[in-house]
Amino acid sequence: MEEVNRMARHLDLKISLAVVIALVMYSVIVPQITPYDPRLWNVVPRDKPPSLQYPFGTTSMGQDVFIVTAWALRNSLVLGTIAAAMLVLIAFTIGSIAGGTKNSIVRAILTYLIDSFCVIPFLPILILIASLWRERLGIIGTASIIALLGWGGQSRNIRSVIMGLRERTFTYTAIFSGYGTLKLIYKSYLPYIVRWLSIAFLFGIIFCIGLETTLSVFGITSLENPTIGTVIFWTREYQAYLRGLWWWYTFPLIFFIVFLASMYVIIRRLVARFIEGER
């Protein structure tokens, strides 16, 4: 019975991992085998419901929803991964130095910088930048702006963790051994927080994808490369809901929601295992 309970506790994690892997494979493989560029319009008949030839139907722009959804999901995953990696890297670098340095001036400057990025109106500034440079921002540009504006909260958490580790006995031993601040951070502190950084990275993917989707739904980002947000934007522009084209928005939304829910379950399990000590 105990073994059954243990397997049941982790069944949601296994299912979530399988779902995420399946969606990633779908988003990678389908765009590679499609006979045409998914960004092109009027390549298939318009407004066709799901059928054997078009499993997810077609759009009013003459696109196959099955192929467009895979392309959009891939772009959203790439954007979220790049943005999350940059965000965690910036947050770790600044937060660890602010928490581990012995120079009071550097610590004060970096702490003030972190607090400033925590309290600035993040979303309005992001909307302003995205609307001004919309045509110039691709996937990497959008990811960079999200990372450059959104690292403050994670950096504050890292600073708090490093300040706690700084009072441990091994810190004084390392200092007496001649470790400088950077060597102390990467040799002594990083092994203690690498699991936390991994969780922060996964959470950052969800955060960045959700943020980009929010901007794209309102047409604030570039519409050249399809993402889940731009797909929803075009369904709104062509009034797909009012015209009864339910397949145009239903399948992308289902895939998007299932991916986010699966990522949430994975993160929750990792937090319970690595941080809360659950077995």
Secondary structure as a PSIPRED ss2 file (coil, helix, strand):
# PSIPRED VFORMAT (PSIPRED V4.0)

   1 M C   1.000  0.000  0.000
   2 E H   0.000  1.000  0.000
   3 E H   0.000  1.000  0.000
   4 V H   0.000  1.000  0.000
   5 N H   0.000  1.000  0.000
   6 R H   0.000  1.000  0.000
   7 M H   0.000  1.000  0.000
   8 A H   0.000  1.000  0.000
   9 R H   0.000  1.000  0.000
  10 H H   0.000  1.000  0.000
  11 L H   0.000  1.000  0.000
  12 D H   0.000  1.000  0.000
  13 L H   0.000  1.000  0.000
  14 K H   0.000  1.000  0.000
  15 I H   0.000  1.000  0.000
  16 S H   0.000  1.000  0.000
  17 L H   0.000  1.000  0.000
  18 A H   0.000  1.000  0.000
  19 V H   0.000  1.000  0.000
  20 V H   0.000  1.000  0.000
  21 I H   0.000  1.000  0.000
  22 A H   0.000  1.000  0.000
  23 L H   0.000  1.000  0.000
  24 V H   0.000  1.000  0.000
  25 M H   0.000  1.000  0.000
  26 Y H   0.000  1.000  0.000
  27 S H   0.000  1.000  0.000
  28 V H   0.000  1.000  0.000
  29 I H   0.000  1.000  0.000
  30 V H   0.000  1.000  0.000
  31 P H   0.000  1.000  0.000
  32 Q H   0.000  1.000  0.000
  33 I H   0.000  1.000  0.000
  34 T C   1.000  0.000  0.000
  35 P C   1.000  0.000  0.000
  36 Y C   1.000  0.000  0.000
  37 D C   1.000  0.000  0.000
  38 P C   1.000  0.000  0.000
  39 R C   1.000  0.000  0.000
  40 L C   1.000  0.000  0.000
  41 W C   1.000  0.000  0.000
  42 N C   1.000  0.000  0.000
  43 V C   1.000  0.000  0.000
  44 V C   1.000  0.000  0.000
  45 P C   1.000  0.000  0.000
  46 R C   1.000  0.000  0.000
  47 D C   1.000  0.000  0.000
  48 K C   1.000  0.000  0.000
  49 P C   1.000  0.000  0.000
  50 P C   1.000  0.000  0.000
  51 S C   1.000  0.000  0.000
  52 L C   1.000  0.000  0.000
  53 Q C   1.000  0.000  0.000
  54 Y C   1.000  0.000  0.000
  55 P C   1.000  0.000  0.000
  56 F C   1.000  0.000  0.000
  57 G C   1.000  0.000  0.000
  58 T E   0.000  0.000  1.000
  59 T C   1.000  0.000  0.000
  60 S C   1.000  0.000  0.000
  61 M C   1.000  0.000  0.000
  62 G C   1.000  0.000  0.000
  63 Q C   1.000  0.000  0.000
  64 D E   0.000  0.000  1.000
  65 V H   0.000  1.000  0.000
  66 F H   0.000  1.000  0.000
  67 I H   0.000  1.000  0.000
  68 V H   0.000  1.000  0.000
  69 T H   0.000  1.000  0.000
  70 A H   0.000  1.000  0.000
  71 W H   0.000  1.000  0.000
  72 A H   0.000  1.000  0.000
  73 L H   0.000  1.000  0.000
  74 R H   0.000  1.000  0.000
  75 N H   0.000  1.000  0.000
  76 S H   0.000  1.000  0.000
  77 L H   0.000  1.000  0.000
  78 V H   0.000  1.000  0.000
  79 L H   0.000  1.000  0.000
  80 G H   0.000  1.000  0.000
  81 T H   0.000  1.000  0.000
  82 I H   0.000  1.000  0.000
  83 A H   0.000  1.000  0.000
  84 A H   0.000  1.000  0.000
  85 A H   0.000  1.000  0.000
  86 M H   0.000  1.000  0.000
  87 L H   0.000  1.000  0.000
  88 V H   0.000  1.000  0.000
  89 L H   0.000  1.000  0.000
  90 I H   0.000  1.000  0.000
  91 A H   0.000  1.000  0.000
  92 F H   0.000  1.000  0.000
  93 T H   0.000  1.000  0.000
  94 I H   0.000  1.000  0.000
  95 G H   0.000  1.000  0.000
  96 S H   0.000  1.000  0.000
  97 I H   0.000  1.000  0.000
  98 A H   0.000  1.000  0.000
  99 G H   0.000  1.000  0.000
 100 G H   0.000  1.000  0.000
 101 T C   1.000  0.000  0.000
 102 K C   1.000  0.000  0.000
 103 N C   1.000  0.000  0.000
 104 S H   0.000  1.000  0.000
 105 I H   0.000  1.000  0.000
 106 V H   0.000  1.000  0.000
 107 R H   0.000  1.000  0.000
 108 A H   0.000  1.000  0.000
 109 I H   0.000  1.000  0.000
 110 L H   0.000  1.000  0.000
 111 T H   0.000  1.000  0.000
 112 Y H   0.000  1.000  0.000
 113 L H   0.000  1.000  0.000
 114 I H   0.000  1.000  0.000
 115 D H   0.000  1.000  0.000
 116 S H   0.000  1.000  0.000
 117 F H   0.000  1.000  0.000
 118 C H   0.000  1.000  0.000
 119 V H   0.000  1.000  0.000
 120 I C   1.000  0.000  0.000
 121 P C   1.000  0.000  0.000
 122 F H   0.000  1.000  0.000
 123 L H   0.000  1.000  0.000
 124 P H   0.000  1.000  0.000
 125 I H   0.000  1.000  0.000
 126 L H   0.000  1.000  0.000
 127 I H   0.000  1.000  0.000
 128 L H   0.000  1.000  0.000
 129 I H   0.000  1.000  0.000
 130 A H   0.000  1.000  0.000
 131 S H   0.000  1.000  0.000
 132 L H   0.000  1.000  0.000
 133 W C   1.000  0.000  0.000
 134 R C   1.000  0.000  0.000
 135 E C   1.000  0.000  0.000
 136 R C   1.000  0.000  0.000
 137 L C   1.000  0.000  0.000
 138 G C   1.000  0.000  0.000
 139 I H   0.000  1.000  0.000
 140 I H   0.000  1.000  0.000
 141 G H   0.000  1.000  0.000
 142 T H   0.000  1.000  0.000
 143 A H   0.000  1.000  0.000
 144 S H   0.000  1.000  0.000
 145 I H   0.000  1.000  0.000
 146 I H   0.000  1.000  0.000
 147 A H   0.000  1.000  0.000
 148 L H   0.000  1.000  0.000
 149 L H   0.000  1.000  0.000
 150 G H   0.000  1.000  0.000
 151 W C   1.000  0.000  0.000
 152 G H   0.000  1.000  0.000
 153 G H   0.000  1.000  0.000
 154 Q H   0.000  1.000  0.000
 155 S H   0.000  1.000  0.000
 156 R H   0.000  1.000  0.000
 157 N H   0.000  1.000  0.000
 158 I H   0.000  1.000  0.000
 159 R H   0.000  1.000  0.000
 160 S H   0.000  1.000  0.000
 161 V H   0.000  1.000  0.000
 162 I H   0.000  1.000  0.000
 163 M H   0.000  1.000  0.000
 164 G H   0.000  1.000  0.000
 165 L H   0.000  1.000  0.000
 166 R C   1.000  0.000  0.000
 167 E C   1.000  0.000  0.000
 168 R C   1.000  0.000  0.000
 169 T H   0.000  1.000  0.000
 170 F H   0.000  1.000  0.000
 171 T H   0.000  1.000  0.000
 172 Y H   0.000  1.000  0.000
 173 T H   0.000  1.000  0.000
 174 A H   0.000  1.000  0.000
 175 I H   0.000  1.000  0.000
 176 F H   0.000  1.000  0.000
 177 S C   1.000  0.000  0.000
 178 G C   1.000  0.000  0.000
 179 Y C   1.000  0.000  0.000
 180 G C   1.000  0.000  0.000
 181 T H   0.000  1.000  0.000
 182 L H   0.000  1.000  0.000
 183 K H   0.000  1.000  0.000
 184 L H   0.000  1.000  0.000
 185 I H   0.000  1.000  0.000
 186 Y H   0.000  1.000  0.000
 187 K H   0.000  1.000  0.000
 188 S H   0.000  1.000  0.000
 189 Y H   0.000  1.000  0.000
 190 L H   0.000  1.000  0.000
 191 P H   0.000  1.000  0.000
 192 Y H   0.000  1.000  0.000
 193 I H   0.000  1.000  0.000
 194 V H   0.000  1.000  0.000
 195 R H   0.000  1.000  0.000
 196 W H   0.000  1.000  0.000
 197 L H   0.000  1.000  0.000
 198 S H   0.000  1.000  0.000
 199 I H   0.000  1.000  0.000
 200 A H   0.000  1.000  0.000
 201 F H   0.000  1.000  0.000
 202 L H   0.000  1.000  0.000
 203 F H   0.000  1.000  0.000
 204 G H   0.000  1.000  0.000
 205 I H   0.000  1.000  0.000
 206 I H   0.000  1.000  0.000
 207 F H   0.000  1.000  0.000
 208 C H   0.000  1.000  0.000
 209 I H   0.000  1.000  0.000
 210 G H   0.000  1.000  0.000
 211 L H   0.000  1.000  0.000
 212 E H   0.000  1.000  0.000
 213 T H   0.000  1.000  0.000
 214 T H   0.000  1.000  0.000
 215 L H   0.000  1.000  0.000
 216 S H   0.000  1.000  0.000
 217 V H   0.000  1.000  0.000
 218 F C   1.000  0.000  0.000
 219 G C   1.000  0.000  0.000
 220 I C   1.000  0.000  0.000
 221 T C   1.000  0.000  0.000
 222 S C   1.000  0.000  0.000
 223 L C   1.000  0.000  0.000
 224 E C   1.000  0.000  0.000
 225 N C   1.000  0.000  0.000
 226 P C   1.000  0.000  0.000
 227 T C   1.000  0.000  0.000
 228 I H   0.000  1.000  0.000
 229 G H   0.000  1.000  0.000
 230 T H   0.000  1.000  0.000
 231 V H   0.000  1.000  0.000
 232 I H   0.000  1.000  0.000
 233 F H   0.000  1.000  0.000
 234 W H   0.000  1.000  0.000
 235 T H   0.000  1.000  0.000
 236 R H   0.000  1.000  0.000
 237 E H   0.000  1.000  0.000
 238 Y C   1.000  0.000  0.000
 239 Q C   1.000  0.000  0.000
 240 A C   1.000  0.000  0.000
 241 Y C   1.000  0.000  0.000
 242 L C   1.000  0.000  0.000
 243 R C   1.000  0.000  0.000
 244 G C   1.000  0.000  0.000
 245 L C   1.000  0.000  0.000
 246 W H   0.000  1.000  0.000
 247 W H   0.000  1.000  0.000
 248 W H   0.000  1.000  0.000
 249 Y H   0.000  1.000  0.000
 250 T H   0.000  1.000  0.000
 251 F H   0.000  1.000  0.000
 252 P H   0.000  1.000  0.000
 253 L H   0.000  1.000  0.000
 254 I H   0.000  1.000  0.000
 255 F H   0.000  1.000  0.000
 256 F H   0.000  1.000  0.000
 257 I H   0.000  1.000  0.000
 258 V H   0.000  1.000  0.000
 259 F H   0.000  1.000  0.000
 260 L H   0.000  1.000  0.000
 261 A H   0.000  1.000  0.000
 262 S H   0.000  1.000  0.000
 263 M H   0.000  1.000  0.000
 264 Y H   0.000  1.000  0.000
 265 V H   0.000  1.000  0.000
 266 I H   0.000  1.000  0.000
 267 I H   0.000  1.000  0.000
 268 R H   0.000  1.000  0.000
 269 R H   0.000  1.000  0.000
 270 L H   0.000  1.000  0.000
 271 V H   0.000  1.000  0.000
 272 A H   0.000  1.000  0.000
 273 R H   0.000  1.000  0.000
 274 F H   0.000  1.000  0.000
 275 I H   0.000  1.000  0.000
 276 E C   1.000  0.000  0.000
 277 G C   1.000  0.000  0.000
 278 E C   1.000  0.000  0.000
 279 R C   1.000  0.000  0.000
